[in-house]
């Protein structure tokens, strides 16, 4: 493979929208072991949120995927391979990225709920502070405004 061909392949891997329209590979070899990636991601995405007993497994799979991605990228950068082999590696890396994106997005709904709860707690603290500062701390109306 020529240097410019390797550069083009590496640029495809690094491209911002590289995963758009990419399918998650049916199966992939992770550290020498076959792994049914698409079914794992699909089954995991079916859950509204990752239950605690499943979080450890999802975390372990993401870690293995990141490691495999790094190894394949290094091979693409340094190994004496053909353009066809490089294309295969790029396809695998982009598929791994697609799977990682899907798995990373699992916790967003929980994160949004946590953010909303934190904002509500902040607002309650602010109202309590204002009530105390304005001398309305004993007001039981719940509105924070004492009738005149």
C-alpha positions in Angstrom: 0.0 0.0 0.0 1.2 3.4 -0.9 1.6 6.2 1.8 -1.2 8.3 0.3 -3.6 5.3 0.3 -2.9 4.6 3.9 -3.4 8.3 4.7 -6.8 8.2 2.9 -7.9 5.1 4.9 -6.8 6.7 8.2 -8.7 9.9 7.3 -11.9 7.8 6.7 -11.6 6.3 10.2 -11.1 9.7 11.7 -13.9 11.4 9.8 -16.6 13.0 12.0 -19.6 11.4 10.3 -17.9 8.1 9.4 -20.5 6.0 11.2 -23.5 7.6 9.5 -25.3 4.9 7.5 -23.0 2.2 8.8 -24.4 -1.1 10.1 -23.1 -2.7 13.3 -21.2 -5.9 12.3 -23.1 -9.1 12.9 -20.1 -10.5 14.6 -16.6 -9.5 15.3 -13.5 -11.0 16.7 -12.5 -9.3 19.9 -9.1 -10.2 21.2 -9.2 -13.5 19.3 -12.7 -14.5 20.4 -15.8 -14.3 18.2 -18.5 -12.0 19.6 -22.1 -11.5 18.3 -21.9 -7.7 18.3 -25.1 -6.7 16.5 -27.4 -8.9 18.7 -25.6 -7.7 21.9 -26.1 -4.0 20.9 -29.7 -4.7 19.8 -30.7 -6.5 23.0 -29.0 -3.9 25.1 -30.7 -1.0 23.3 -34.1 -2.7 23.9 -33.8 -1.9 27.5 -35.0 1.6 28.6 -32.0 1.8 30.8 -29.2 -0.5 31.6 -30.0 -2.4 34.8 -27.2 -2.6 37.4 -26.6 -6.3 36.8 -26.1 -5.6 33.1 -23.9 -2.4 33.5 -20.8 -4.4 34.3 -21.1 -6.5 31.1 -21.9 -3.5 28.9 -18.8 -1.7 30.4 -16.6 -4.7 29.8 -17.8 -5.0 26.2 -17.2 -1.3 25.5 -13.7 -1.6 27.0 -13.0 -4.6 24.7 -14.3 -2.8 21.7 -12.1 0.3 22.4 -9.1 -2.0 22.8 -9.9 -3.8 19.5 -10.4 -0.5 17.7 -7.0 0.8 18.9 -5.3 -2.4 17.8 -6.9 -2.3 14.4 -6.1 1.3 13.9 -2.4 0.6 14.8 -2.4 -2.2 12.3 -3.8 0.2 9.7 -1.1 2.8 10.5 1.9 0.5 10.7 1.4 -3.0 9.2 2.5 -4.0 5.7 -1.0 -4.6 4.3 -2.7 -4.3 1.0 -5.3 -1.7 0.2 -8.0 -4.4 0.3 -6.9 -5.4 3.8 -6.9 -1.8 4.8 -10.5 -1.4 3.5 -11.5 -4.3 5.6 -9.9 -2.9 8.7 -11.5 0.5 8.0 -14.9 -1.1 7.7 -14.4 -3.0 10.9 -13.2 0.1 12.8 -16.2 2.1 11.6 -18.5 -0.7 12.6 -16.9 -0.8 16.1 -17.4 3.0 16.3 -21.1 2.6 15.4 -21.5 0.0 18.1 -19.7 2.1 20.6 -21.9 5.1 19.8 -25.0 3.0 20.3 -23.8 1.6 23.6 -22.6 5.1 24.8 -26.0 6.6 24.2 -27.7 4.1 26.5 -27.4 6.2 29.6 -28.6 9.5 28.2 -32.2 9.2 29.3 -31.0 8.5 32.9 -28.6 11.5 32.6 -31.4 13.7 31.4 -33.6 12.7 34.4 -30.7 13.3 36.8 -30.1 16.7 35.3 -33.8 17.6 35.7 -33.8 16.4 39.3 -30.7 18.5 40.1 -32.3 21.5 38.5 -35.5 21.1 40.5 -33.4 20.7 43.7 -31.5 23.9 42.9 -34.8 25.7 42.3 -36.2 24.5 45.7 -33.0 25.6 47.5 -33.2 29.0 45.8 -36.8 29.5 46.8 -36.0 28.4 50.4 -33.2 30.9 50.4 -35.4 33.7 49.1 -38.1 32.9 51.6 -35.7 33.0 54.5 -34.0 36.2 53.2 -37.4 37.9 52.8 -38.6 36.8 56.2 -41.1 34.3 54.7 -39.5 31.2 56.1 -42.5 30.4 58.2 -45.0 30.8 55.3 -47.0 27.6 55.0 -48.8 28.6 51.8 -46.2 26.9 49.7 -46.1 29.9 47.4 -43.3 31.7 49.0 -45.3 34.9 49.3 -46.9 36.1 52.5 -50.3 37.7 52.2 -50.4 41.4 53.1 
